[in-house]
Amino acid sequence: MNAPDTAIRSRATRTPAASPAPAASPAPAPSPAVRQADGMAVASFVLGLVGLLAMNLLLGPASIVLAALALRRGTTRPGRARLGLALGVADLAVLAWLVAADQTWSWSIG
């Protein structure tokens, strides 16, 4: 074989070099204050939900305070914070209803 034939064959058998795909820019990590506010929003929701069943007097106001702090600090989960706020208010409404029905701060089944 002569030199030009081998050059053509070597070009034909080469695979094109894979061009690197453009790297997607990673999403910026939320600041610690925003992450803390997100945690407050979730905690507010959970405390409000549990407060409907037990310890309304403690968990209702705690849920309201955490929701207000989360919204003030700019949480990325404002819906969850608002739901925690609503559940905290509902906790206090349930407590008021129970107090009016039983004339006591505690409630019992039976």
C-alpha positions in Angstrom: 0.0 0.0 0.0 1.2 3.4 -0.6 1.1 6.3 1.9 -2.0 8.2 0.5 -4.2 5.0 0.8 -3.3 4.5 4.5 -3.9 8.1 5.2 -7.4 7.9 3.7 -8.2 4.7 5.6 -6.9 6.0 8.9 -9.2 9.1 8.5 -12.2 6.9 7.6 -11.7 4.7 10.6 -11.3 7.5 13.1 -14.3 8.3 15.1 -15.0 12.0 15.5 -14.1 13.3 18.9 -17.1 13.9 21.1 -17.4 17.5 21.8 -18.0 18.2 25.4 -21.6 19.1 26.1 -22.1 22.5 27.5 -22.3 22.2 31.3 -25.6 23.2 32.7 -25.1 25.9 35.3 -26.1 24.5 38.7 -28.9 26.3 40.5 -27.5 28.6 43.1 -27.7 27.1 46.6 -30.1 28.9 48.8 -28.6 30.9 51.6 -28.7 29.5 55.1 -31.3 32.1 56.2 -33.6 30.9 53.4 -33.1 27.2 54.3 -33.8 28.1 57.9 -37.0 29.8 56.8 -38.0 26.8 54.7 -37.5 24.6 57.8 -39.7 27.0 59.8 -42.5 26.8 57.2 -42.4 23.0 57.3 -42.3 22.9 61.1 -45.2 25.4 61.3 -47.3 23.1 59.1 -46.5 20.0 61.1 -47.1 21.6 64.5 -50.4 23.0 63.2 -51.5 19.7 62.0 -50.6 17.8 65.2 -52.1 20.7 67.2 -55.5 19.9 65.8 -55.4 16.6 67.7 -53.4 17.4 70.8 -51.9 20.2 72.8 -53.8 23.0 71.0 -52.8 25.6 73.6 -49.1 25.1 72.9 -48.8 24.0 69.3 -51.3 26.5 67.8 -49.4 29.6 68.9 -46.1 28.0 68.1 -47.3 27.2 64.6 -48.5 30.8 64.1 -45.2 32.3 65.2 -43.1 29.9 63.0 -45.3 30.7 60.0 -45.0 34.4 60.5 -41.2 34.2 60.9 -40.9 32.0 57.8 -42.9 34.4 55.7 -41.0 37.4 57.0 -37.6 35.8 56.2 -38.7 35.0 52.7 -39.2 31.3 52.5 -39.3 29.5 49.2 -42.4 27.6 50.6 -44.9 30.4 51.3 -47.8 28.1 50.7 -46.7 25.7 53.4 -46.1 28.6 55.8 -49.6 30.1 55.1 -51.1 26.6 55.6 -49.2 26.4 58.9 -50.6 29.8 59.9 -54.1 28.7 59.0 -53.7 25.5 61.0 -52.4 27.4 64.0 -55.5 29.6 63.9 -57.7 26.5 63.5 -55.9 25.0 66.6 -56.9 27.9 68.7 -60.5 27.8 67.2 -60.8 24.2 68.2 -59.5 24.9 71.6 -62.0 27.8 72.0 -64.8 25.5 70.9 -63.7 22.7 73.3 -63.5 25.2 76.2 -67.0 26.5 75.4 -68.4 23.0 75.1 -66.9 21.5 78.2 -66.2 24.6 80.3 -62.7 23.3 80.9 -59.2 23.6 79.4 -58.9 19.9 79.0 -61.1 17.6 77.0 -61.8 13.9 77.4 -63.7 11.3 75.5 -66.7 9.9 77.2 
